[in-house]
Amino acid sequence: MKPSDFPRDIRFRTAGDAFIENGVAHLRNYADIKRVMLDEEAKEFTQDTSYWAPQNQRIHISWYFLWATGKRKADGSVGRHDLLRSIIEPYFRTKPVKEMALQIENDSKVLIRKIIEKGTGHFDLANEYAYLLSLRTICSMVGLPYEREKWMRAQLEIFTQTPDLEQVKREPQEVEDYFREVIHYRQKKPGNEAIDILIEAWQNEKITEIELMGYMWGLFQAGTDTTGTNIINALSLFGEFGLLDEARANIHNEEWLRRAGEEVLRFGTPFAAGPSLAIKDVTLDSGLHIPAMTMVRLWFSAANRDEYINGGNPNATSPEIFDIHRWPNQHMTFGLGMHYCVGSQLAKLETKIALQTLLHYLPNLQFDQTKPFDRFAGIVDGVKEAHFTFDQQKAEKLLDQLL
């Protein structure tokens, strides 16, 4: 498998007309998905996923996070999305993401130092760096401890690698117990992080306990898996397409980093598909009729290969091509409208710092094509292993800079 390979049916990486299969409507072009995502009054569609959830049983706490809620529920009643987002969004706006830059850089250096100290000149980017950095970053941003990061990572992998939303089972009791321990600790020793804002909202009865834990899980999961995968995608795609030397030459070129970063987000699309529900009979511009109460999948991975992403630029390359100089780049990896990812700027910052530190402190970093590269298709399309080599002797000379 190459980094550019897609671990799913190729139809879901190809822009085209929508179709219905096994009772689910699959939307695959930019215009159709934009229509759904910008239906903020829920006149035709709702992003509330309670209809997808197993009935008559306690569902996974992720279903109580922002991404699984809408302005209206499937039954037409008022949804929880606007309230839930209004509690956390101001935090991501008022706490400048750039304040996190030093913390991210320090965490990156700690992980890189461990890689160099192994003395092998080789490492697995997925398991020794990317997912660990993204987990530690979201923990710092939200205010969650990460002394149990290996255990938490294992819990996240169970969820993320589940093939389909309908197959997601309730989280283990130990996850709930751990979250309650954290909540209790922060009640006694509050700070000024996101978790303190959420606990205050719970204490004021704006949200329920299960919604509080849904926030904790959702921020952990979204901040770890999608961002970690994006870091892996960046370096692996650069390696596959012979762009690592160009990347090394541009690690301080903000314009280059921005354009390359947007293209990695588009081409890789870690969160390949989002759920939705038609709440009335809908006829798409293509003529496809979607009956009311039909479950809908929004294939961002396909829409990101629609010509629309080029913004009308007649000189832009085909969306099927990985082009780090593409501009404009109107991808929808972070969603649209009221469901646009609140952590998008943090994810971009992490990826930029990861590229800068890895390429600087691991001289002659190269993608190791002799070892397996393994993707999986799940709730998030992640990477199980991605191997790289570097010049061990030159890296050791930089260890003093990693203290």
Protein Blocks (a to p, Z undefined) as FASTA:
>chain_A
ZZkbccbdfklmcgcddddeehiacdfbfklmmmmmmmmnommbccbfklmpcghiacdf
klmgmklpcfbdfkopacfklmmmmmmmmmmmmmcfklmmmmmmmmmmmmmmmmmmnono
pacfklmmmmmmmmmmmmmmnopafklmmmmmmmmmmmmmpmbfklpccddfklmmmmmm
mmmmmmmmccfbfklmmmmmmmnomacfklmmmmmmmmmmmmmmmmmmmmmmmmmmmmmn
opmmmmmmmmmmmklmmmmmmmmmmmnommlbacdddfbdcddfkopacdehiacdddfk
lmmmgfklnnopakbccfkbccfkbccdfdfknogajllcfklmmmmmmmmmmmmmmmmm
mghiacdfkbccdddddfbdcdfbdcddddfklmmmmmmmmZZ
